[in-house]
């Protein structure tokens, strides 16, 4: 029972009624909790849980149906076999792209989060605001800007060609590099913010102790700072990997059909009304992510993410 | 190590950080620049010349301002509902003991850990199987947006609530304030910044959402959907005007909040 309800309770008195009083109040407070949870919980049950169940049943529809004639659930597990056979490549691509983008996000995001937490001083709030600020320009518009930046006559290609990293006919737009750049860019703030939150919490005295014990800056980082920031690393990589694996906007705007990700296929199958296959692919994506996340969280040993 | 080498060493992380910030801002510069673009050809997306026309006539492309207004209406309504429902849930989860408390924590986390395409697809499956496939539009978008904003509101308000000093409330009660007075005079003003942050976050999530909305919008067009549609044909520079304006608005809000905070601190 919280301190608030202790104080709000009836003044202590002798006799049996006093013993009954806290019991009744606990019951009332528990009821209050459920009442507070009810509207939001109901919304989530109706529009998150029930839809997932519907999606599951849609993935077992008889594939010979259509939107016009209606579908029936026939426990057609073959949908999964067919979907996985036909869409193995975009699936693999999604996971590889998301993995690479997550790794780059970690490499770029860690120094930024570290600088904000330990080096920014009075500019801390400003730098944090700068990390969040790009969010406010619609992310579709920002992705379109990358199309311009990475374009054949764009600044980035010119520089890379001058440095001979890219051949004279080399291009960036419509390549895997462009799609991964876009994914990295779009989900970088999701990496930086949890990293910052966990770095910020580290007791500075622990880092100073590392120096006092004659550890070099690198050893101190490796044995003190990095392990203490692991919860942030886990949260950040998950928050980057999950949306990146399901994304189709970067592949569509910056890539070609050769870079198609599983999101592209799910979206276009739903748009075409091919529900059983689309639903089977969605369920598989969700299941794959859940399995990966559980495995990853178990391995890294940080169970309290929330 | 030389002195110069050591200076580089201790500032290296700052240089990298500035580089990454530059990376984050590169597209913003393009958006601002392109908002002044006077396109010569409808085929190439590039800067052709400077003009103020786009800023003077932002509503010129057909349907653009209607889509912005749809997004604003959905965003405000979904934010209002999600903020109220989410705040109630956060209070229950931080301030109350009840059976299934840790289960409810996990339950709140799940929508945030699901890929958007799965959230959107499952809602579409629900709407279609409920026979509402023909009625996709404003209200189905609204339902979807409240759903995915809720978790973010709960998490944000919870963070604020669990960092609060309970002794202030105890003090109020000691001074004979009743529960109602304590809540409105002490608790609520302290939680309010958290609620405000949650509302801002949820509005920006709603205004920016594309993947879930695109599956459940029917014929209704939100601003991101308008951008998507125009990316397949030609991109009117007015889109960048809206993008720049949103960005400036957000920057002004942040600066205003920071200034207010500093002024309060000076006075205190």
Interface residues (C-beta under 8 A of the other chain):
Chain A: X1 X2 X3 X4 X7 X8 X29 X30 X32 X33 X34 X36 X37 X39 X40 X41 X43 X44 X47 X48 X50 X51 X52 X54 X55 X57 X58 X67 X108 X109 X111 X112 X114 X115 X116 X119 X125 X126 X127 X129 X130 X131 X133 X134 X135 X136 X137 X138 X139 X140 X141 X142 X143 X144 X145 X146 X147 X148 X149 X151 X153 X185 X188 X189 X217 X238 X242 X243 X245 X246 X247 X248 X249 X253 X263 X266 X267 X270 X275 X278 X279 X282 X283 X285 X286 X289 X293 X305 X306
Chain B: X9 X13 X14 X16 X17 X20 X21 X23 X24 X25 X26 X27 X28 X30 X31 X34 X45 X46 X85 X86 X88 X89 X91 X92 X93 X95 X96 X97 X98 X99 X104 X105 X106 X107 X108 X109 X110 X111 X113 X114 X115 X116 X117 X118 X119 X121 X122 X123 X124 X125 X126 X128 X129 X133 X143 X144 X146 X147 X150 X151 X154 X155 X166 X169 X170 X173 X174 X179 X182 X204 X207 X208 X210 X211 X214 X215 X223 X224 X227 X228 X231 X235 X239 X240 X242 X243 X244 X246 X247 X249 X250 X251 X254 X258
